[in-house]
Amino acid sequence: VTGEGLAANIRKHFSTRVLRICALLLFVTNAINIGADLGAMAKAVQLLRPSTQFCTLVLGFSIFTIALQIFVPYARYAKYLKYLSFVLIAYIVSAAMAHLNWHDVLAHSLAPHLQLTKQDFIILCAIMGTTISPYLFFWQTSQEVEEEILHGKKTIAARRALTTRKEIRNMRFDVWSGMFFSEIIMFFIIAVCGGVLYANGITNITSAAQAAQALKPFAGEWSYWLFAGGIIGSGILAIPVLAGASSYIVSESFKWREGLYRKLGQASAFYGIIIISVLVGFAINMLGIDPIKALIYAAMINGIVAPVIMVLILRISSNKKIMGKWATGPISQLVGWLTTAAMAAAGIAAIYALF
């Protein structure tokens, strides 16, 4: 509607300092996520080829993901990511083959057992932070702008003037279906880990590959391979999004030329942030940090930062001077503020749990 991404709108209508603080936090959490994903992918490949060196695999995946974003044209690159998301179905299939007690799974899903310990507060915040993640806001809005540019709307004025009901409807369907699919995948991952690993006393998992390895005796060979394949596919899918989101918010914060539709020479600072993000992720693996703990704490930070950004989104989306006839109505605002309040409560509880 505004013709610009979320970061540009925050910079225009709020404080630049707020935006840059959000950019710094997002860069750090995304870099930790990238590092954990690179490590998980390398460990998963080692399940297939144990003789391959871990450092070699992490370096190879780092170079591959950087090259993918720099040298593959955006239209083709976006299509690859869209089709690659289907690899996540491997988690559903692995759950189906794990012989879970679905009566127990559904019963505990509807009435979960919570002790409300400090660890529970951290996990709850991390789950919210990995579901409603700040990087998704910036990635999604910037991708909508890129799509419009590819369709010939190369100026902000053109993008503002030509917003149609069909476009808004398509965006809504895209977001709702994508989020629904991601939550289904998360449900099956939790079901497998809880119904197979936890039920058999395996509670100290330090890598995603170890989770796949632990499944083998209980869920069978095929479930093990599918879970491992899901780790590799989801990493290839996630890393470009994480690095791209960091680059969008940092570039828009400093008014740098940005966009995956541009070539390297046209947006060197934008691509530089992508490269730095992946290299920081690579360095994290060289430090020997526990990737699972890194993922949990990065997700927790996302859960703490998200409500701050959600307040800004809600204020922008309800402002008729900015959004015109597309401003959100009272029901959307109510759901948005209730969600923000729940996220903020989880974030406060997690901060309390750390001290």
C-alpha positions in Angstrom: 0.0 0.0 0.0 2.8 2.5 0.9 5.1 1.2 -1.9 7.9 0.6 0.7 9.0 -2.1 3.1 8.4 -2.1 6.8 11.8 -0.7 7.8 11.4 2.3 5.5 7.9 3.0 7.0 9.3 2.8 10.6 12.1 5.2 9.7 9.7 7.6 8.1 6.9 7.6 10.8 8.9 6.8 14.0 12.4 7.2 15.4 15.4 6.2 13.3 17.1 5.2 16.6 14.3 2.7 17.4 14.7 1.2 13.9 18.5 0.9 14.2 18.2 -0.8 17.6 15.7 -3.3 16.1 18.1 -3.8 13.1 21.0 -4.6 15.5 19.0 -7.1 17.5 17.6 -8.7 14.3 21.1 -9.0 12.8 22.4 -10.7 15.9 19.5 -13.2 16.3 19.5 -14.0 12.6 23.2 -14.6 12.5 22.9 -17.0 15.5 20.0 -18.8 13.6 22.1 -18.9 10.4 25.0 -20.4 12.4 22.8 -23.1 14.0 21.2 -23.9 10.6 24.7 -24.3 8.9 25.8 -26.5 11.7 22.6 -28.6 11.6 22.9 -29.1 7.8 26.6 -30.1 8.1 25.8 -32.6 10.8 22.9 -34.0 8.8 25.2 -34.6 5.8 27.6 -36.4 8.1 24.9 -38.9 8.8 25.0 -39.7 5.1 28.7 -39.4 4.7 30.5 -39.7 8.1 33.9 -39.3 6.6 33.2 -35.7 5.4 34.8 -33.0 7.6 32.4 -30.8 9.5 34.3 -27.5 8.8 34.4 -28.3 5.0 30.6 -28.9 5.0 29.8 -25.7 6.9 32.1 -23.7 4.6 30.5 -25.3 1.5 27.0 -24.5 2.6 28.0 -20.9 3.5 29.5 -20.3 0.0 26.5 -22.0 -1.7 23.9 -19.9 0.1 25.8 -16.7 -0.5 26.2 -17.5 -4.2 22.5 -18.4 -4.5 21.5 -14.9 -3.4 24.1 -13.0 -5.4 24.2 -14.8 -8.7 20.8 -16.4 -9.2 18.2 -13.9 -10.7 15.5 -13.0 -8.2 12.5 -14.4 -10.1 14.2 -17.8 -10.5 15.5 -17.7 -6.9 12.1 -16.9 -5.4 10.6 -19.8 -7.3 13.2 -22.2 -6.0 12.5 -21.2 -2.4 8.8 -21.7 -3.0 9.2 -25.2 -4.3 11.9 -26.0 -1.7 9.3 -25.4 1.1 7.7 -28.7 0.1 10.7 -30.6 1.5 9.3 -29.8 5.0 6.6 -32.4 4.3 9.4 -34.8 5.2 8.7 -34.0 8.9 5.0 -35.0 8.5 5.9 -38.2 6.8 8.6 -39.0 9.4 5.9 -38.5 12.1 3.5 -40.8 10.3 6.2 -43.5 10.3 7.2 -43.1 13.9 4.2 -45.1 15.3 3.1 -42.4 17.7 0.2 -42.8 20.1 -2.0 -40.2 18.4 -4.6 -40.3 21.2 -1.9 -39.2 23.6 -0.5 -36.6 21.2 -3.9 -35.0 20.7 -4.8 -35.2 24.4 -1.6 -33.5 25.5 -1.9 -30.9 22.6 -5.3 -29.8 23.9 -4.3 -30.0 27.6 -0.5 -29.5 27.8 1.2 -30.2 31.1 2.9 -27.0 32.2 4.8 -26.6 35.5 5.6 -22.9 34.8 9.2 -23.2 35.8 11.8 -20.8 34.5 12.7 -23.2 31.7 9.0 -23.3 30.7 8.9 -19.5 30.4 12.0 -19.5 28.2 10.6 -22.2 25.9 7.2 -20.5 25.6 8.8 -17.2 24.7 11.1 -19.1 22.2 8.1 -20.8 20.6 6.3 -17.5 20.2 9.5 -15.9 18.9 10.1 -18.6 16.3 6.5 -18.4 15.1 5.9 -14.6 15.1 9.5 -13.7 14.2 10.6 -10.1 13.6 12.6 -11.1 10.5 9.3 -12.4 8.9 7.8 -8.9 9.0 10.7 -7.3 7.2 11.2 -10.1 4.7 7.5 -10.4 3.8 7.0 -6.6 3.2 10.3 -6.2 1.3 9.4 -9.2 -0.9 6.0 -7.7 -1.8 7.9 -4.5 -2.9 10.3 -6.6 -5.0 7.4 -8.5 -6.7 5.8 -5.2 -7.6 9.1 -3.9 -9.0 9.4 -7.0 -11.2 5.9 -6.3 -12.5 6.9 -2.9 -13.7 6.0 -0.7 -10.7 9.5 0.8 -10.3 8.5 4.0 -8.4 7.0 4.4 -5.0 4.2 6.5 -6.6 3.4 3.8 -9.0 3.2 1.1 -6.3 1.0 3.3 -4.2 -1.4 4.2 -7.0 -2.0 0.7 -8.4 -2.8 -1.3 -5.2 -5.9 -3.5 -6.0 -8.3 -5.6 -4.0 -7.0 -8.7 -5.9 -3.4 -8.0 -4.8 -4.4 -7.6 -1.2 -6.5 -10.8 -1.4 -3.6 -12.7 -2.9 -1.2 -11.4 -0.2 -3.6 -12.4 2.5 -4.0 -15.9 1.1 -0.2 -16.2 0.7 0.4 -15.2 4.4 -2.4 -17.3 5.9 -1.6 -20.5 3.9 2.2 -20.1 4.6 1.7 -19.6 8.3 -0.8 -22.5 8.5 1.7 -24.8 6.8 4.6 -23.7 9.0 2.5 -24.4 12.2 1.5 -27.8 10.9 5.2 -28.7 10.3 6.1 -27.4 13.8 3.3 -29.5 15.4 4.7 -32.7 13.8 8.3 -31.9 14.8 7.1 -31.4 18.4 5.0 -34.5 18.3 7.9 -36.7 17.1 10.4 -35.2 19.6 7.9 -35.5 22.5 6.3 -38.8 21.5 9.5 -40.7 20.6 12.6 -39.0 22.1 11.2 -37.7 25.4 9.1 -40.8 25.9 12.3 -42.9 25.7 14.3 -40.7 28.1 16.3 -38.8 25.4 16.2 -35.2 26.6 19.7 -33.9 26.0 19.8 -33.1 22.3 22.7 -30.9 21.2 22.1 -30.9 17.4 19.3 -31.5 15.0 21.3 -34.4 13.4 21.5 -36.0 16.9 17.7 -35.8 17.0 17.5 -37.7 13.7 20.1 -40.2 14.9 18.1 -40.8 18.1 14.9 -41.5 16.1 16.5 -44.4 14.3 16.1 -47.2 16.9 12.5 -46.2 17.7 11.0 -44.8 14.4 12.8 -46.8 11.8 15.3 -46.2 9.0 13.0 -44.2 6.7 11.8 -41.8 9.4 15.5 -41.2 10.3 16.4 -40.4 6.7 13.4 -38.2 6.2 14.1 -36.2 9.3 17.7 -35.7 8.3 16.6 -34.7 4.8 14.2 -32.2 6.3 17.1 -30.6 8.3 19.1 -30.0 5.1 16.2 -28.8 3.1 14.9 -26.4 5.8 18.4 -25.0 6.3 18.8 -24.2 2.6 15.3 -22.6 2.7 15.9 -20.6 5.9 19.4 -19.2 5.5 18.7 -16.9 2.5 15.5 -15.6 4.2 17.4 -14.9 7.5 20.3 -13.2 5.8 18.0 -11.3 3.4 15.8 -10.0 6.2 18.9 -8.7 8.1 20.1 -7.0 4.9 16.7 -5.4 4.2 16.3 -3.8 7.6 20.0 -2.6 7.9 19.9 -1.2 4.3 16.6 0.6 4.8 17.8 1.9 8.1 20.8 3.7 6.5 18.9 4.4 3.2 21.3 2.2 1.2 20.3 0.9 -2.2 18.7 -2.5 -1.6 16.9 -5.4 -3.3 17.6 -8.9 -4.6 16.5 -7.8 -8.0 19.6 -5.6 -8.2 23.0 -6.9 -9.3 26.0 -7.1 -6.9 27.5 -3.9 -8.3 24.3 -2.0 -7.9 23.7 -2.8 -4.2 27.1 -3.8 -2.8 26.3 -2.7 0.8 23.0 -4.7 0.7 24.8 -7.9 -0.5 27.6 -7.1 1.9 25.3 -7.5 4.9 24.1 -10.8 3.5 27.7 -12.0 3.2 28.6 -10.8 6.7 25.5 -12.5 8.2 26.5 -15.9 6.7 30.2 -15.5 7.7 29.2 -14.7 11.3 27.1 -17.8 11.2 30.1 -19.8 9.9 32.3 -18.3 12.7 29.8 -19.4 15.3 30.3 -23.0 14.3 34.0 -22.7 14.6 33.6 -21.6 18.3 31.9 -24.8 19.2 28.7 -23.3 20.5 25.8 -25.7 21.2 23.6 -25.1 18.2 20.3 -26.2 19.9 20.9 -23.8 22.8 21.8 -21.1 20.4 18.6 -21.6 18.5 16.5 -21.5 21.7 18.1 -18.3 23.0 17.9 -16.6 19.5 14.2 -17.5 19.3 13.7 -16.1 22.8 15.3 -12.8 21.8 13.0 -12.8 18.8 10.1 -13.3 21.2 11.2 -10.3 23.3 11.8 -8.0 20.3 8.7 -9.0 18.3 6.1 -7.1 20.4 8.0 -3.8 20.1 7.9 -4.2 16.3 4.2 -5.4 16.4 3.3 -2.1 18.2 4.8 -0.1 15.3 3.1 -2.3 12.7 -0.3 -1.9 14.5 0.1 1.9 14.6 1.1 2.1 11.0 -1.6 -0.3 9.7 -4.4 1.6 11.5 -3.3 5.1 10.5 -5.6 6.3 7.7 -3.1 9.0 6.7 -0.6 6.3 5.8 -2.9 3.4 4.7 -5.9 5.3 3.3 -8.8 3.0 2.6 -6.6 0.0 3.4 -6.3 0.9 7.1 -7.1 -2.1 9.4 -10.5 -2.4 11.0 -11.4 -2.8 14.7 -11.4 -6.7 14.7 -7.9 -6.9 13.1 -6.7 -4.3 15.6 -8.2 -6.2 18.6 -6.6 -9.5 17.5 -3.3 -7.7 16.9 -3.2 -5.9 20.3 -4.2 -9.1 22.1 -1.4 -11.0 20.3 1.1 -8.3 21.1 0.0 -8.4 24.8 0.5 -12.2 24.9 3.9 -11.8 23.2 5.0 -9.1 25.7 3.9 -11.2 28.7 5.9 -14.1 27.4 8.9 -11.9 26.8 8.7 -10.4 30.3 8.4 -13.9 31.8 11.5 -15.0 29.9 13.5 -12.0 31.1 12.4 -12.9 34.6 13.5 -16.5 34.1 17.0 -15.4 33.1 17.7 -13.7 36.5 
